[in-house]
Amino acid sequence: VRIDGGSWVSIGNVSCYEITGLLEGYHTIDIKVVDVYDNYNISTIGVIVDFTPPNVEYSSNSYTLNSAQSEVTISWSGTDSVGIAYYLVKIGDGEWQYVGKNTSISIDNSLSDGIYTVYLKAVDLAGNYNITYTMLIVDRINPTLGIVSPNNQSYLSSTTLTITWSMDDNMVALASICIDGGEWVYLGRQSNYQTALNEGQHTIDIKAEDIAGNIVVSRLVIYIDTTPPQISIITPSDGEVLTTSQVIIQWSGEDNIGIDYYLVRIDSGDWIKTYDTTYTVTLVDGTHTIVVKGVDKAGNVDEKSVVIYVNTNQAHTSD
């Protein structure tokens, strides 16, 4: 027997021989058979010694399978000094699946919701192997999301706005916000956000996304109005003397968005809510203060007042 072209070693009349101490790599083994007349024949074989397991890694540390997907493809790569013989894949506590030399596997949406460890075994031509794993998240349930405040279609009198929402998920839900079609701002597990807005209409989108990629979006439209309405009392005029006890109060109101309602108060009486721009009241003789408030949809207020004097005796004296 001769190893790698070295010296011949006589092993006698045997049909097997154990070779030890070979280093990793390719080796040639020559076997020489000699008869009693010194006739001989030589056969040569090549062997590869490989003690090193293959290198193998997934293309991603985690994969997801959500309600929008019918399947997920998990891929990997492997290298070996001699060559990969085959791969085996195991999902959770399942059985090892032979996939040959393929470097990917497709998993359909039949798995139950949950988090699975996907094991991968790479076996080289010498039988050395290496095992790695990745995580598969299966989740077909969308998060729940509800905007707590402000209400949709709200009119607000402050340019500083705090939006509050609630969200939940069977795993973990993470929030993002987009204002007026701008960039999405990632907020994580946060459930409120404060921002400064100009006057006018604004569209606010809140997105809840779970770790499997299931998404739900809620939209909020609000109006910022910091401008108070303008109220003018038309009749009676300030300081006017009236000779009749029945007084018709008339006023006008303007607002950049719209007046919601008016409040009228006579002297120290209760506020009277009205949507009209006139109000009729019967007054006793004497001095009276009439106050009219205009309240817009954002709660901004303008107030005007007049002081009048009612003297019905003067009317009788004139008669």
Salt bridges, closest charged atoms under 4 A:
ASP4 OD2 - HIS27 ND1 2.68
ASP30 OD2 - ARG2 NH2 3.02
ASP113 OD1 - ARG140 NH1 2.58
ASP180 OD2 - HIS202 ND1 2.76
ASP205 OD1 - ARG219 NE 2.69
ASP267 OD2 - HIS288 ND1 2.80
ASP302 OD2 - LYS304 NZ 2.91
GLU303 OE1 - LYS293 NZ 3.83
